[in-house]
Amino acid sequence: MIGRGVQSDLLCQTKLASRKHAVIEFRRGKFHVLDQSSNGTFIRTDEGENISLRRQELPLWGSGFIGIGEEVALDDVSSVIRFHCG
């Protein structure tokens, strides 16, 4: 669980993070991100693809960044999470 709530496994104190913002699960050999927030979860792959999730699920591939509550801005990494699926 990613969020600003104290029960989160990955605590995110950004202003747009929900208490229970998103979950990352490993199923059938792939990582999946599931948005459970009010403000959405944003994925930016290293290949330049931008994806926004609103109460949706997405399998992760390659590498990139996860934005919590806002689009990924690489000049301010306080609200992004780096991922790499090898």
N, C-alpha and C positions, 0 to 999 in steps of 0.2 A: 504494500500500500504506500502510495506517495500522497502527501498532503500536509496541511498545517496542524492537524490534530495530533495530540500527544500519543495516540495509539499507532501512528504511522511508522512504517519501517524506515522510510526515507523522509525525514522532516524537511518541509519546504516552507519557509516563512515569508514568501512573497505576498504582496497585497491581493493578488488575484487568485491565489491558491485556495481551493476548498479544503475543508477539514479532511474529507475523503475524496481526493481529487482523481486519482487514477490508480490502476492496478497493472502490474506487469506479471504475466503468467507464462510458464513454459509448458507447452502442450504439443504432443506429437512432433517433437524435434524442432519446434519454433517458439520464439518469444512473441507474445501478443501484448499490446497495450490496450487497456479498456478504460475509456474516459467515463468518469462518474461525477463530473463537476458541473458547476453553473457556467463557468467561463470557457470551457473547452481545453483541449490538449492539442498541441501543434507539433508536427513532425517535420523536420527538414533533413533530408538525406544529404550525404556528401556529394551526391550527383546533382544536387540542386532542386530536387523535387520537394514541394511544400504540400503538406496534407493537414487539414484541420479535422478534428474529431469532436463531435458533440453527442455524448451518450452513445458512442459507437466503439467498435473494436477494430484493430488493425494488426496484422502480423508484421513484425519488424524484420528487416533484411539489411544486409550491408552495415553501414555505419552512418551516424549523423547525430542530430540533437533532438531532444524533446523539450518543448516549451510548455511551461505550466501556467495556463491562464492567458497567455499572450503569444503572439508569433515570435519565432526565434530571432533574436537580435544578437549577433555575435560580438557587438561592441559592448554589450552588457550581459555577461554570463551568469548573473545572480539568479535568474529564473529559468535556466536551461540545464538539462542533464545530457551528458555525452553517452552515446551507446555504440556498441560494436558487436555485431552478430557474426561470429566466425564460422 
